[in-house]
Amino acid sequence: MDITQILLAAQSPDANLRTVAESNLTQFQEQNLPNFLLSLSVELSNDEKPPESRRLAGIILKNSLDAKDSAKKELLTQQWVSVDPSIKSKIKESLLVTLGSSVHDARHTSSQVIAKVASIEIPRREWQDLIAKLLGNMTLPGASAPLKQATLEALGYVCEEISPQHLEQDQVNAVLTAVVQGMNQTELSPEVRLAAVKALYNALDFAESNFANEMERNYIMKVVCDTAVSKEVEIRQAAFECLVAIASTYYSHLDYYMQTIFNLTANAVKVDEEAVALQAVEFWSAICDEEIALQDEYEGSDDGNSTIHFRFIEKALPSLVPMLLETLLKQEEDQDQDDNVWNISMSGGTCLGLIARTVGDAIVPLVMPFVEANITKPDWHCREAATFAFGSILEGPSVEKLAPLVQSGLDFLLNTMNDSNSQVKDTTAWTLGRVFEILHSPAAANPIINNSNLPRIMAVLLESSKDVPNVAEKVCGAIYFLAQGYEDAESMSSVLTPYLPNIIAALLSAADRADTTHFRLRASAYEALNEIVRVSNVPETSGIIGQLLQEIMRRLNLTFDLHILSSGDKEKQSDLQALLCGVLQVIIQKLSSTDAKSIIAQTADQLMTLFLRVFACHSSTVHEEAMLAIGALAYATGPDFVKYMPNFFTYLEAGLQNYEEYQVCSISVGVVGDICRALEDKILPFCDRIMTVLLKDLSNSMLNRSVKPPIFSCFGDIALAIGENFEKYLPYAMPMLQGAAELLGTLDQSDDDMVDYGNQLRRGIFEAYSGILQGIKGPKAQLMIPYTTHLLQFTEAVFRDRSRDDSVTKAAVAVLGDLADTLGATSKDLFQTHLFHVEFLRECLDLDDEVRETASWAQGMINQAVVS
């Protein structure tokens, strides 16, 4: 096979030629992978071959080593590992030769492929001379600029692909030396200098011990700061990107350099190109992130430990805030039309918001003069910047500091919703949303929203919901936060009742806009509607919500008649169905928790028919929303839900088996729990199939681990529902629980995500045991005796583990109570052998009310068992 011709044919405009060529490539790959990879690397390295065939050879080579999907990536890794070492050696030699090619694309691709090979081999202690060979290119007498540039690029990509523990310190030192030399002004080629700065960015994680050494640190920082004033824009931008990464990674070493960095960033923000200025602002945002994290860590403790908290933001405040306020005046025309826009004014406002969270009240007197000076100016840029500045600093300062400003400024903001400029209105609506989100508290002594200003607020919001889509979307957000304020004070939400019909009408009308190419407006309108329903005061509003239920059902019914001509149409239909099912779920939950339950009972058949039709449209996002709505309907209809099970069960089973879209699987597991609580033992005919799928899910290594804790909890729900009928599942369920309990001992305790997952898993296991113990209680209780020793050993291990959270503690003491309650006097010896429970329950008396109550109930149960 002439690989060159096939690679060219695979890019031919003639579809027939393309198809044959692609099939030839696949055949070659499947029949002889080692020679296929070797041929590609030879093609890539040969300067006499056409650029098009070389480019495709490089892409295929890269895709033969790496994939986004982790299972595919593992397979490709194994395939590479099993290639004959002599062939691998030739391929790697070809790749290194290509770094000196005269063709830029070939060099670039080769540097990427080298990094992909390194990511497989270096962790396996193979290709140990790669770094030395790359560094050799840098010191080669007369090395060309393109060779140096490609080599630095390869070094950067290698550092990006591997972990710091895979390189020896002397290798790290040599890489940093080569990179920093490449950044030096004496290096005449800007391409080489740019590649060096980018390589340093990727190598920073490896430089921990170099940053700990003052002399080395000073040298690295000097070179980075010098590079930040290079004459090439791209190089300056890359140098500031390094400073941002250094702020995040080496905050504790920055004190000595901050004055220099402040001067560099101030100059960049004032006069440099936007790409550079954005990174200069990002540096201060990164410092804020670090200082906010430090404050969270030391909150409530004395500052004895926090020697590394330098309070850089507090010290720079008088110069930093004015610098950022200036950036707010550099808006782009029509930036409000594009949600993804990111420019210097957006970046400056975001940084101001972070500063407000870092220093609190201290920012207010620095920002308010700017707001007052600009808020009424004729130039819309000034008015928008003033409003943006005010909205940006609302989170962080105390309510006492902000409330008087908001109370005096609220009327002004409401008037500004009539501004002649759309961008000013957009920012004002956003600011109102922030005011409601952060400061609106109906139960406060002096609430921001009161009986005298609520009519005006409502009138403005309802009128502005008809504005252009981007403004209307922010207004819907403001309505959402206004309603959310009543979540914890639902009895006070009666004040909204008179406005409810008009709010609902306005939100439905916003969702219906002919211009819903703005999907975000529609989503925002329905989310606000959900929140309004959630907080409404049902005795007063059940009639209105009942009418809304009919309207949303009508809208969902119409989605089945949409003309679907493309995948885009299908997606729009799915998105709309998901939003409408979401509203129905909220209405069902709201009405079923009150005396208005009868409304749901009357419409349950129609609702279920609609949800089943949604499933028939097949889309995972809709699946999720419709599944959640069905869970709510099961809770609302109770035992009557059984009549829907034959038609619904096929979809439920499909959801439980959908391990690829694990959120769907997880939600389906939750719905099984809802149905168990609704149907109790009427779920029995479906349990064999449900348990079979759940056990398969637990054994499936491809299923995302986050679904496994809810599956264990679901065992408990099933056992509670079917009682002693759970007996036949014990031989399958109990080994799974014991295996999971043992797995907990192997989790990495230094990884916060793993600690969280460990707590979820523990809680799931305890909830399973609790449900099974309560379900089996009675004549068949003795069936649990073989499992009790393991259960108590597991509970003791959890008690000794300090990383458990309160929810795990509560679930663990509940299991102790359930064990005593179910086994009665039989458990006496067990509790006398495992005395840890005495200390455990005593410790619970110092925890919150819920844990205390559960512990005192468990103590009572154990006392009864031990005395009897």
Secondary structure, DSSP 8 states (H G I E B T S, - for coil): --HHHHHHHTT-S-HHHHHHHHHHHHHHHHH-HHHHHHHHHHHHH-TTS-HHHHHHHHHHHHHTT--SSHHHHHHHHHHHHTS-HHHHHHHHHHHHHHTT-S-HHHHHHHHHHHHHHHHHHGGGT--TTHHHHHHHHHHSTT--HHHHHHHHHHHHHHHHHS-GGGS-HHHHHHHHHHHHHHHSTT---HHHHHHHHHHHHHHGGG-HHHHHSHHHHHHHHHHHHHHTT-SSHHHHHHHHHHHHHHHHH-GGG-GGGHHHHHHHHHHHHHHS-HHHHHHHHHHHHHHHHHHHHHHHHHTTS-TTSGGG---HHHHHHHHHHHHHHHHTT---TTGGG-TT---HHHHHHHHHHHHHHHHGGGGHHHHHHHHHHHTT-SSHHHHHHHHHHHHHTSSSS-HHHHHHHHHHHHHHHHHHTT-S-HHHHHHHHHHHHHHHHHH--TTSSS-SS-TTTHHHHHHHHHHHTTS-HHHHHHHHHHHHHHHHTTGGGGGGGGGGGGGHHHHHHHHHHHHT-TTTT-HHHHHHHHHHHHHHHHHS-HHHHHHHHHHHHHHHHHHHHHHTTS---SHHHHHHHHHHHHHHHHHHHHHHHHHHTSTTHHHHHHHHHHHHHHHHHHHHT--HHHHHHHHHHHHHHHHHHGGGGGGGHHHHHHHHHHHHH--SSHHHHHHHHHHHHHHHHHHGGGGHHHHHHHHHHHHHHHH-TTS-GGGHHHHHHHHHHHHHHHGGGGGGGHHHHHHHHHHHHHHGGGS-TT-HHHHHHHHHHHHHHHHHHHHHHHHH-STTGGGGHHHHHHHHHHHHHHHH-TT--HHHHHHHHHHHHHHHHHHGGGGHHHHHH-THHHHHHHHHTTS-HHHHHHHHHHHHHHHHHHH-
